């Protein structure tokens, strides 16, 4: 990982110079962060950036997303701090996964100052909607034929386990799949999961295999059990903007 880590940081340096931004935070997302990458998995680099202060005083809007490099090897995409803070206010699960990634390419003290606010702004109901919808959509979209790419199982199993974690713990689910499995999955299925993980780690992304009955049944049973979980959850508290507005101004103050 060392060579890739250095290469990615060099690319982040390059984009800062080319885009006239400062990267506040950059992490790995997707299968590498989750812990079940395939031999040919790409690098899904996600970053949060800030522009010079005066850029936020313009009457015309600036872009709030930078797609720096998107190809078969590197997928480097970032959000402006304004977009990130608005999604923070909504407890956006994708942003929360970035914040929980075990692979951090760079961070800053001013950005780390947001972490104490995570528990305060976390929305359980939003998380349940997100992960249950993700699991259902992925299952309906990708499990129509007798063969399926193995990674698609994880794209359904993982959000189901995330829902179970939220129901049990009322906190954002861990990013590492291993932590979800050992905490939430039924112990009797752990050997089957170890086998599925091994097969995934030895299989290229595009390769399809015959569907696995035990996991097909588990997915359908759990999707049924989770039906209505979000709707029946207590409403999330509406959080004020004041703390995030202050954080935004603090971040801009470092750009003067």
Order of alpha helices (4+ residues) and beta strands (2+ residues): alpha-beta-alpha-beta-beta-beta-alpha-alpha-beta-alpha-alpha-alpha-beta-alpha-alpha-alpha-beta-alpha-alpha-alpha
